[in-house]
């Protein structure tokens, strides 16, 4: 198999859109490996692409997979990887929950002081870069509920991440 960079030289149109990639994937499933006209059939799904373009795109995909398997390409560790057990059960994949660390909470508090309540996007982008704006908003909601409960009931039974302050 040729090296990835050399394959791009032979591909007449190397820039594929997300839609083209999706149609390519559908074509791979629809027209199995046993079909002699596989590349031509997939190319029919992709206006402006030739069977040679499709075949080269497939070879690039194989090279990428081989590089990943060989450990040459580091796979990103996304915080929102789906929980595999749900997929196996035929359920909608769920995002795996990760507890907030004390450091993340401190950065959240700094962002809250800097940007104010409600600007979750800025807090996520500028202060708590390990969390999305949605996650920051959810954390804020729980934090403010905790503050409310704490104000009403001064006898605490256990500590919480929400008890961490900027001074800690």
CNS distance restraints for C-alpha pairs under 8 A (distance, minus, plus):
assign (resid   1 and name CA) (resid  59 and name CA) 7.90 0.50 0.50
assign (resid   1 and name CA) (resid  63 and name CA) 7.57 0.50 0.50
assign (resid   2 and name CA) (resid   6 and name CA) 6.68 0.50 0.50
assign (resid   2 and name CA) (resid   7 and name CA) 6.63 0.50 0.50
assign (resid   3 and name CA) (resid   7 and name CA) 6.52 0.50 0.50
assign (resid   3 and name CA) (resid  63 and name CA) 7.25 0.50 0.50
assign (resid   4 and name CA) (resid   8 and name CA) 6.74 0.50 0.50
assign (resid   4 and name CA) (resid  60 and name CA) 5.87 0.50 0.50
assign (resid   4 and name CA) (resid  63 and name CA) 6.17 0.50 0.50
assign (resid   4 and name CA) (resid  64 and name CA) 7.51 0.50 0.50
assign (resid   5 and name CA) (resid   9 and name CA) 6.99 0.50 0.50
assign (resid   6 and name CA) (resid  10 and name CA) 7.09 0.50 0.50
assign (resid   7 and name CA) (resid  11 and name CA) 6.58 0.50 0.50
assign (resid   7 and name CA) (resid  56 and name CA) 6.66 0.50 0.50
assign (resid   7 and name CA) (resid  59 and name CA) 7.73 0.50 0.50
assign (resid   7 and name CA) (resid  60 and name CA) 6.68 0.50 0.50
assign (resid   8 and name CA) (resid  14 and name CA) 6.16 0.50 0.50
assign (resid   8 and name CA) (resid  56 and name CA) 7.88 0.50 0.50
assign (resid   8 and name CA) (resid  60 and name CA) 7.90 0.50 0.50
assign (resid  10 and name CA) (resid  56 and name CA) 7.63 0.50 0.50
assign (resid  11 and name CA) (resid  52 and name CA) 7.65 0.50 0.50
assign (resid  11 and name CA) (resid  53 and name CA) 5.62 0.50 0.50
assign (resid  11 and name CA) (resid  56 and name CA) 6.26 0.50 0.50
assign (resid  11 and name CA) (resid  57 and name CA) 7.70 0.50 0.50
assign (resid  12 and name CA) (resid  53 and name CA) 6.76 0.50 0.50
assign (resid  13 and name CA) (resid  49 and name CA) 7.80 0.50 0.50
assign (resid  13 and name CA) (resid  53 and name CA) 7.22 0.50 0.50
assign (resid  16 and name CA) (resid  20 and name CA) 5.96 0.50 0.50
assign (resid  16 and name CA) (resid  21 and name CA) 6.49 0.50 0.50
assign (resid  17 and name CA) (resid  21 and name CA) 6.25 0.50 0.50
assign (resid  18 and name CA) (resid  22 and name CA) 6.18 0.50 0.50
assign (resid  19 and name CA) (resid  23 and name CA) 6.20 0.50 0.50
assign (resid  20 and name CA) (resid  24 and name CA) 5.95 0.50 0.50
assign (resid  20 and name CA) (resid  46 and name CA) 6.50 0.50 0.50
assign (resid  21 and name CA) (resid  25 and name CA) 6.21 0.50 0.50
assign (resid  22 and name CA) (resid  26 and name CA) 6.24 0.50 0.50
assign (resid  23 and name CA) (resid  27 and name CA) 6.07 0.50 0.50
assign (resid  23 and name CA) (resid  42 and name CA) 8.00 0.50 0.50
assign (resid  23 and name CA) (resid  45 and name CA) 6.55 0.50 0.50
assign (resid  23 and name CA) (resid  46 and name CA) 7.05 0.50 0.50
assign (resid  24 and name CA) (resid  28 and name CA) 6.23 0.50 0.50
assign (resid  24 and name CA) (resid  42 and name CA) 6.50 0.50 0.50
assign (resid  24 and name CA) (resid  45 and name CA) 7.66 0.50 0.50
assign (resid  24 and name CA) (resid  46 and name CA) 7.61 0.50 0.50
assign (resid  24 and name CA) (resid  54 and name CA) 7.66 0.50 0.50
assign (resid  25 and name CA) (resid  29 and name CA) 6.45 0.50 0.50
assign (resid  26 and name CA) (resid  30 and name CA) 6.01 0.50 0.50
assign (resid  27 and name CA) (resid  31 and name CA) 5.72 0.50 0.50
assign (resid  27 and name CA) (resid  41 and name CA) 7.54 0.50 0.50
assign (resid  27 and name CA) (resid  42 and name CA) 4.96 0.50 0.50
assign (resid  27 and name CA) (resid  45 and name CA) 7.34 0.50 0.50
assign (resid  28 and name CA) (resid  32 and name CA) 6.21 0.50 0.50
assign (resid  28 and name CA) (resid  33 and name CA) 7.97 0.50 0.50
assign (resid  28 and name CA) (resid  38 and name CA) 7.97 0.50 0.50
assign (resid  28 and name CA) (resid  42 and name CA) 7.18 0.50 0.50
assign (resid  31 and name CA) (resid  35 and name CA) 6.49 0.50 0.50
assign (resid  31 and name CA) (resid  38 and name CA) 5.71 0.50 0.50
assign (resid  31 and name CA) (resid  41 and name CA) 7.30 0.50 0.50
assign (resid  31 and name CA) (resid  42 and name CA) 7.39 0.50 0.50
assign (resid  32 and name CA) (resid  38 and name CA) 7.06 0.50 0.50
assign (resid  33 and name CA) (resid  38 and name CA) 7.07 0.50 0.50
assign (resid  37 and name CA) (resid  41 and name CA) 6.12 0.50 0.50
assign (resid  38 and name CA) (resid  42 and name CA) 6.23 0.50 0.50
assign (resid  39 and name CA) (resid  43 and name CA) 6.02 0.50 0.50
assign (resid  39 and name CA) (resid  51 and name CA) 4.75 0.50 0.50
assign (resid  39 and name CA) (resid  52 and name CA) 7.28 0.50 0.50
assign (resid  39 and name CA) (resid  54 and name CA) 5.88 0.50 0.50
assign (resid  39 and name CA) (resid  55 and name CA) 5.95 0.50 0.50
assign (resid  40 and name CA) (resid  44 and name CA) 6.34 0.50 0.50
assign (resid  40 and name CA) (resid  50 and name CA) 7.20 0.50 0.50
assign (resid  40 and name CA) (resid  51 and name CA) 4.64 0.50 0.50
assign (resid  41 and name CA) (resid  45 and name CA) 7.09 0.50 0.50
assign (resid  41 and name CA) (resid  51 and name CA) 7.88 0.50 0.50
assign (resid  42 and name CA) (resid  46 and name CA) 6.90 0.50 0.50
assign (resid  42 and name CA) (resid  51 and name CA) 7.38 0.50 0.50
assign (resid  42 and name CA) (resid  54 and name CA) 7.09 0.50 0.50
assign (resid  43 and name CA) (resid  47 and name CA) 7.10 0.50 0.50
assign (resid  43 and name CA) (resid  49 and name CA) 5.68 0.50 0.50
assign (resid  43 and name CA) (resid  50 and name CA) 5.56 0.50 0.50
assign (resid  43 and name CA) (resid  51 and name CA) 5.28 0.50 0.50
assign (resid  43 and name CA) (resid  53 and name CA) 7.98 0.50 0.50
assign (resid  43 and name CA) (resid  54 and name CA) 6.25 0.50 0.50
assign (resid  44 and name CA) (resid  49 and name CA) 7.99 0.50 0.50
assign (resid  49 and name CA) (resid  53 and name CA) 5.88 0.50 0.50
assign (resid  49 and name CA) (resid  54 and name CA) 6.95 0.50 0.50
assign (resid  50 and name CA) (resid  54 and name CA) 6.40 0.50 0.50
assign (resid  51 and name CA) (resid  55 and name CA) 6.17 0.50 0.50
assign (resid  52 and name CA) (resid  56 and name CA) 6.09 0.50 0.50
assign (resid  53 and name CA) (resid  57 and name CA) 6.10 0.50 0.50
assign (resid  54 and name CA) (resid  58 and name CA) 6.22 0.50 0.50
assign (resid  55 and name CA) (resid  59 and name CA) 6.30 0.50 0.50
assign (resid  56 and name CA) (resid  60 and name CA) 6.19 0.50 0.50
assign (resid  57 and name CA) (resid  61 and name CA) 6.24 0.50 0.50
assign (resid  58 and name CA) (resid  62 and name CA) 6.27 0.50 0.50
assign (resid  59 and name CA) (resid  63 and name CA) 6.17 0.50 0.50
assign (resid  60 and name CA) (resid  64 and name CA) 6.14 0.50 0.50
assign (resid  61 and name CA) (resid  65 and name CA) 6.23 0.50 0.50
assign (resid  62 and name CA) (resid  66 and name CA) 6.13 0.50 0.50
assign (resid  63 and name CA) (resid  67 and name CA) 6.13 0.50 0.50
assign (resid  64 and name CA) (resid  68 and name CA) 6.17 0.50 0.50
assign (resid  65 and name CA) (resid  69 and name CA) 6.08 0.50 0.50
assign (resid  66 and name CA) (resid  70 and name CA) 6.03 0.50 0.50
assign (resid  67 and name CA) (resid  71 and name CA) 6.21 0.50 0.50
assign (resid  67 and name CA) (resid  72 and name CA) 5.09 0.50 0.50
assign (resid  67 and name CA) (resid  73 and name CA) 5.90 0.50 0.50
assign (resid  68 and name CA) (resid  72 and name CA) 5.77 0.50 0.50
assign (resid  68 and name CA) (resid  73 and name CA) 4.92 0.50 0.50
assign (resid  68 and name CA) (resid  74 and name CA) 6.89 0.50 0.50
assign (resid  68 and name CA) (resid  75 and name CA) 7.24 0.50 0.50
assign (resid  77 and name CA) (resid  81 and name CA) 7.96 0.50 0.50
assign (resid  79 and name CA) (resid  96 and name CA) 7.42 0.50 0.50
assign (resid  79 and name CA) (resid  98 and name CA) 7.67 0.50 0.50
assign (resid  80 and name CA) (resid  95 and name CA) 4.99 0.50 0.50
assign (resid  80 and name CA) (resid  96 and name CA) 5.98 0.50 0.50
assign (resid  80 and name CA) (resid  97 and name CA) 7.92 0.50 0.50
assign (resid  81 and name CA) (resid  95 and name CA) 5.86 0.50 0.50
assign (resid  81 and name CA) (resid  96 and name CA) 6.31 0.50 0.50
assign (resid  82 and name CA) (resid  87 and name CA) 7.93 0.50 0.50
assign (resid  82 and name CA) (resid  93 and name CA) 5.26 0.50 0.50
assign (resid  82 and name CA) (resid  94 and name CA) 5.17 0.50 0.50
assign (resid  82 and name CA) (resid  95 and name CA) 4.77 0.50 0.50
assign (resid  82 and name CA) (resid  96 and name CA) 6.09 0.50 0.50
assign (resid  83 and name CA) (resid  87 and name CA) 6.98 0.50 0.50
assign (resid  83 and name CA) (resid  93 and name CA) 6.10 0.50 0.50
assign (resid  83 and name CA) (resid  94 and name CA) 5.60 0.50 0.50
assign (resid  83 and name CA) (resid  95 and name CA) 6.17 0.50 0.50
assign (resid  83 and name CA) (resid  96 and name CA) 5.74 0.50 0.50
assign (resid  84 and name CA) (resid  88 and name CA) 6.30 0.50 0.50
assign (resid  84 and name CA) (resid  93 and name CA) 7.29 0.50 0.50
assign (resid  85 and name CA) (resid  89 and name CA) 6.33 0.50 0.50
assign (resid  86 and name CA) (resid  90 and name CA) 6.44 0.50 0.50
assign (resid  86 and name CA) (resid  91 and name CA) 5.20 0.50 0.50
assign (resid  86 and name CA) (resid  92 and name CA) 6.69 0.50 0.50
assign (resid  86 and name CA) (resid  93 and name CA) 5.62 0.50 0.50
assign (resid  86 and name CA) (resid  94 and name CA) 6.95 0.50 0.50
assign (resid  87 and name CA) (resid  91 and name CA) 5.53 0.50 0.50
assign (resid  87 and name CA) (resid  92 and name CA) 6.52 0.50 0.50
assign (resid  87 and name CA) (resid  93 and name CA) 5.45 0.50 0.50
assign (resid 100 and name CA) (resid 104 and name CA) 6.11 0.50 0.50
assign (resid 100 and name CA) (resid 105 and name CA) 6.60 0.50 0.50
assign (resid 100 and name CA) (resid 161 and name CA) 7.46 0.50 0.50
assign (resid 101 and name CA) (resid 105 and name CA) 6.27 0.50 0.50
assign (resid 101 and name CA) (resid 161 and name CA) 7.43 0.50 0.50
assign (resid 102 and name CA) (resid 106 and name CA) 6.18 0.50 0.50
assign (resid 102 and name CA) (resid 161 and name CA) 6.30 0.50 0.50
assign (resid 102 and name CA) (resid 164 and name CA) 6.59 0.50 0.50
assign (resid 103 and name CA) (resid 107 and name CA) 6.28 0.50 0.50
assign (resid 104 and name CA) (resid 108 and name CA) 6.10 0.50 0.50
assign (resid 104 and name CA) (resid 128 and name CA) 6.10 0.50 0.50
assign (resid 104 and name CA) (resid 130 and name CA) 7.89 0.50 0.50
assign (resid 105 and name CA) (resid 109 and name CA) 6.22 0.50 0.50
assign (resid 105 and name CA) (resid 161 and name CA) 7.27 0.50 0.50
assign (resid 105 and name CA) (resid 162 and name CA) 7.42 0.50 0.50
assign (resid 105 and name CA) (resid 164 and name CA) 7.23 0.50 0.50
assign (resid 106 and name CA) (resid 110 and name CA) 6.23 0.50 0.50
assign (resid 106 and name CA) (resid 164 and name CA) 7.12 0.50 0.50
assign (resid 106 and name CA) (resid 165 and name CA) 6.47 0.50 0.50
assign (resid 106 and name CA) (resid 166 and name CA) 5.61 0.50 0.50
assign (resid 107 and name CA) (resid 111 and name CA) 6.12 0.50 0.50
assign (resid 107 and name CA) (resid 127 and name CA) 5.50 0.50 0.50
assign (resid 107 and name CA) (resid 128 and name CA) 5.72 0.50 0.50
assign (resid 108 and name CA) (resid 112 and name CA) 6.08 0.50 0.50
assign (resid 108 and name CA) (resid 123 and name CA) 6.73 0.50 0.50
assign (resid 108 and name CA) (resid 127 and name CA) 6.52 0.50 0.50
assign (resid 108 and name CA) (resid 128 and name CA) 6.03 0.50 0.50
assign (resid 108 and name CA) (resid 136 and name CA) 7.55 0.50 0.50
assign (resid 109 and name CA) (resid 113 and name CA) 6.21 0.50 0.50
assign (resid 109 and name CA) (resid 165 and name CA) 7.51 0.50 0.50
assign (resid 109 and name CA) (resid 166 and name CA) 6.89 0.50 0.50
assign (resid 110 and name CA) (resid 114 and name CA) 6.11 0.50 0.50
assign (resid 110 and name CA) (resid 127 and name CA) 7.29 0.50 0.50
assign (resid 110 and name CA) (resid 166 and name CA) 7.39 0.50 0.50
assign (resid 111 and name CA) (resid 115 and name CA) 5.69 0.50 0.50
assign (resid 111 and name CA) (resid 116 and name CA) 7.28 0.50 0.50
assign (resid 111 and name CA) (resid 122 and name CA) 7.80 0.50 0.50
assign (resid 111 and name CA) (resid 123 and name CA) 4.91 0.50 0.50
assign (resid 111 and name CA) (resid 126 and name CA) 7.55 0.50 0.50
assign (resid 111 and name CA) (resid 127 and name CA) 5.63 0.50 0.50
assign (resid 111 and name CA) (resid 128 and name CA) 7.79 0.50 0.50
assign (resid 112 and name CA) (resid 116 and name CA) 4.77 0.50 0.50
assign (resid 112 and name CA) (resid 117 and name CA) 5.94 0.50 0.50
assign (resid 112 and name CA) (resid 123 and name CA) 6.94 0.50 0.50
assign (resid 115 and name CA) (resid 119 and name CA) 6.11 0.50 0.50
assign (resid 115 and name CA) (resid 122 and name CA) 7.02 0.50 0.50
assign (resid 115 and name CA) (resid 123 and name CA) 6.80 0.50 0.50
assign (resid 118 and name CA) (resid 137 and name CA) 7.60 0.50 0.50
assign (resid 119 and name CA) (resid 123 and name CA) 6.44 0.50 0.50
assign (resid 120 and name CA) (resid 124 and name CA) 6.01 0.50 0.50
assign (resid 120 and name CA) (resid 133 and name CA) 5.13 0.50 0.50
assign (resid 120 and name CA) (resid 134 and name CA) 7.42 0.50 0.50
assign (resid 120 and name CA) (resid 136 and name CA) 5.91 0.50 0.50
assign (resid 120 and name CA) (resid 137 and name CA) 5.69 0.50 0.50
assign (resid 121 and name CA) (resid 125 and name CA) 6.08 0.50 0.50
assign (resid 121 and name CA) (resid 132 and name CA) 7.58 0.50 0.50
assign (resid 121 and name CA) (resid 133 and name CA) 4.64 0.50 0.50
assign (resid 121 and name CA) (resid 136 and name CA) 7.99 0.50 0.50
assign (resid 122 and name CA) (resid 126 and name CA) 5.66 0.50 0.50
assign (resid 122 and name CA) (resid 127 and name CA) 7.61 0.50 0.50
assign (resid 122 and name CA) (resid 133 and name CA) 7.81 0.50 0.50
assign (resid 123 and name CA) (resid 127 and name CA) 5.14 0.50 0.50
assign (resid 123 and name CA) (resid 128 and name CA) 6.19 0.50 0.50
assign (resid 123 and name CA) (resid 133 and name CA) 7.41 0.50 0.50
assign (resid 123 and name CA) (resid 136 and name CA) 7.44 0.50 0.50
assign (resid 124 and name CA) (resid 128 and name CA) 4.70 0.50 0.50
assign (resid 124 and name CA) (resid 129 and name CA) 5.39 0.50 0.50
assign (resid 124 and name CA) (resid 130 and name CA) 7.61 0.50 0.50
assign (resid 124 and name CA) (resid 131 and name CA) 5.94 0.50 0.50
assign (resid 124 and name CA) (resid 132 and name CA) 5.70 0.50 0.50
assign (resid 124 and name CA) (resid 133 and name CA) 5.18 0.50 0.50
assign (resid 124 and name CA) (resid 136 and name CA) 6.33 0.50 0.50
assign (resid 125 and name CA) (resid 129 and name CA) 5.44 0.50 0.50
assign (resid 125 and name CA) (resid 132 and name CA) 7.84 0.50 0.50
assign (resid 125 and name CA) (resid 133 and name CA) 7.73 0.50 0.50
assign (resid 128 and name CA) (resid 136 and name CA) 7.90 0.50 0.50
assign (resid 131 and name CA) (resid 135 and name CA) 5.86 0.50 0.50
assign (resid 131 and name CA) (resid 136 and name CA) 6.43 0.50 0.50
assign (resid 132 and name CA) (resid 136 and name CA) 6.23 0.50 0.50
assign (resid 133 and name CA) (resid 137 and name CA) 6.11 0.50 0.50
assign (resid 134 and name CA) (resid 138 and name CA) 6.18 0.50 0.50
assign (resid 135 and name CA) (resid 139 and name CA) 6.08 0.50 0.50
assign (resid 136 and name CA) (resid 140 and name CA) 6.06 0.50 0.50
assign (resid 137 and name CA) (resid 141 and name CA) 6.19 0.50 0.50
assign (resid 138 and name CA) (resid 142 and name CA) 6.38 0.50 0.50
assign (resid 139 and name CA) (resid 143 and name CA) 6.00 0.50 0.50
assign (resid 140 and name CA) (resid 144 and name CA) 6.09 0.50 0.50
assign (resid 141 and name CA) (resid 145 and name CA) 6.27 0.50 0.50
assign (resid 142 and name CA) (resid 146 and name CA) 6.10 0.50 0.50
assign (resid 143 and name CA) (resid 147 and name CA) 6.27 0.50 0.50
assign (resid 143 and name CA) (resid 162 and name CA) 5.79 0.50 0.50
assign (resid 144 and name CA) (resid 148 and name CA) 6.21 0.50 0.50
assign (resid 145 and name CA) (resid 149 and name CA) 6.24 0.50 0.50
assign (resid 146 and name CA) (resid 150 and name CA) 5.98 0.50 0.50
assign (resid 146 and name CA) (resid 162 and name CA) 6.99 0.50 0.50
assign (resid 147 and name CA) (resid 151 and name CA) 6.12 0.50 0.50
assign (resid 148 and name CA) (resid 152 and name CA) 6.44 0.50 0.50
assign (resid 149 and name CA) (resid 153 and name CA) 5.99 0.50 0.50
assign (resid 150 and name CA) (resid 154 and name CA) 5.73 0.50 0.50
assign (resid 150 and name CA) (resid 156 and name CA) 7.67 0.50 0.50
assign (resid 159 and name CA) (resid 163 and name CA) 6.67 0.50 0.50
assign (resid 160 and name CA) (resid 164 and name CA) 7.59 0.50 0.50
assign (resid 164 and name CA) (resid 168 and name CA) 6.31 0.50 0.50
